[in-house]
Amino acid sequence: MPIRFACEHCGARLSVSSRKAGARAKCPKCQEPIAVPAPEEDEQPSDAAQEELEADEPTGQQEHEDPFSQFVVYDDETELVYATEDEEETPYAEDVPVDPTKVAVPRRILYMQGALLGVVAVVCFVLGVIVGMGTSGPSGDDVAQECFISGKIALGNGGDTSTPDEGAVAIVVPKNEHPEQKADIDGLRPQDPQPDEEHPGLQAIRSIGGDYTRADENGRFRLRVRDKGEYFLFVISANRTRSDDMQPNDLAQIGRFFQLISQLTPDLPDLLGGNDYRWQEETIRRDRELNFLF
C-alpha cells in the first residue's frame, strides 16, 4: 500500500510506495529534501502487497542460483508522485505524457478562427473591387468617340419628288461651347467660293470640335465630330430662299458662334443673303444619318 503524506516545506500532497519508508528524496514541487515517513502501525498491507513481499523474498534454491542475492538493489533517489483525491489504491498513479511545446486549443476556437478568416477574406475582396472600380480607366462614356453625321440636302419640287441642293452648306458646332473668337461667316456661305483649309472661319469652327462641308452634286454631305454629345446643326440652302426673317432665338444662338455683322458688307442686314436655312439641336451618340428638305 502506498504511503501518503504532505511535504513539510510546501505542503504538497505526495504518495510513494511503502518500500521507500525512511528513504530521503526531493519534493517534486519545491525540490526541497524530505524524508519518507514510516507507514501507520495500524495500517496493514493489503493481500496483494503481502503477496508481492512474499514473492520478493528469495527461496533457498534462488539464493543458491543467484550469486548476487546478498546485494540489496535500491533506487538512487526515491520517486515521489502527487497524491490525488480520486487516486486508486495502486502503488503508482497512471502517468499521462505531456508535451510542454504544444498548446491545447478547443475545437470551437479553431472553427471561430476559420470563420473569422473567411469573413476577412470576403471583406478584403469587396474593398478591392470597390477600390479597383474607383481607380480603373475611363469608362466607355468618358472615352472620346469620333462620330460622323451624313445625309442628303434636297429641294422639294412638290409631291414626292426632290432635287439635290448642290452647294448647300452644312455646319456642326458643340452646343455647350462658348468660343471667345467667333467665326466669320464671310467665305462660308453657299454663294461664296469654296474656302480653303486656312480660312479663319473654318479654323475657328474646327478648333471647338465642329466641322464644315458643302453638299456634292447628289446633295450628299458628311460631317465629323470628335466626340459624342449635344450639337447644333446649321444647314444653309444654296438654291432656295426664304420668305420670312430669321427667328430671334436662332439669331441669339447663332451669334454665339458666328459674327452677325459682316466685315465686307456691314450694312447687309441678312448675312445669309436671304437663303433658307435650318438651325436645330441634335444629340450625337453614334454615327447619324440626317436628311434636310427645303
C-alpha positions, 0 to 999 in steps of 0.5 A: 500500500502506498504511503501518503503524506504532505511535504513539510516545506510546501505542503504538497500532497505526495504518495510513494510506495511503502518500500521507500519508508525512511528513504530521503528524496526531493519534493517534486514541487519545491525540490526541497529534501524530505524524508519518507515517513514510516507507514501507520502501525495500524495500517496493514498491507493489503493481500496483494502487497503481502503477496508481492513481499512474499514473492520478493523474498528469495527461496533457498534454491534462488539464493543458491542460483543467484550469486548476487542475492546478498546485494540489496538493489535500491533506487538512487533517489526515491520517486515521489508522485502527487497524491490525488483525491480520486487516486486508486489504491495502486502503488503508482498513479497512471502517468499521462505524457505531456508535451510542454511545446504544444498548446491545447486549443478547443475545437470551437476556437479553431472553427471561430478562427476559420470563420473569422478568416473567411469573413476577412477574406470576403471583406478584403475582396469587396474593398478591392473591387470597390477600390479597383472600380474607383481607380480603373480607366475611363469608362466607355462614356468618358472615352472620346468617340469620333462620330460622323453625321451624313445625309442628303440636302434636297429641294422639294419640287412638290409631291414626292419628288426632290432635287439635290441642293448642290452647294448647300452648306452644312455646319456642326458646332458643340452646343455647350461651347462658348468660343471667345473668337467667333467665326466669320461667316464671310467665305462660308456661305453657299454663294461664296467660293469654296474656302480653303483649309486656312480660312479663319472661319473654318479654323475657328469652327474646327478648333471647338470640335465642329466641322464644315462641308458643302453638299456634292452634286447628289446633295450628299454631305458628311460631317465629323465630330470628335466626340459624342454629345449635344450639337447644333446643326446649321444647314444653309440652302444654296438654291432656295430662299426664304420668305420670312426673317430669321427667328430671334432665338436662332439669331441669339444662338447663332451669334454665339458662334458666328459674327452677325455683322459682316466685315465686307458688307456691314450694312447687309442686314441678312448675312445669309443673303436671304437663303433658307436655312435650318438651325436645330439641336441634335444629340450625337451618340453614334454615327447619324444619318440626317436628311434636310428638305427645303 
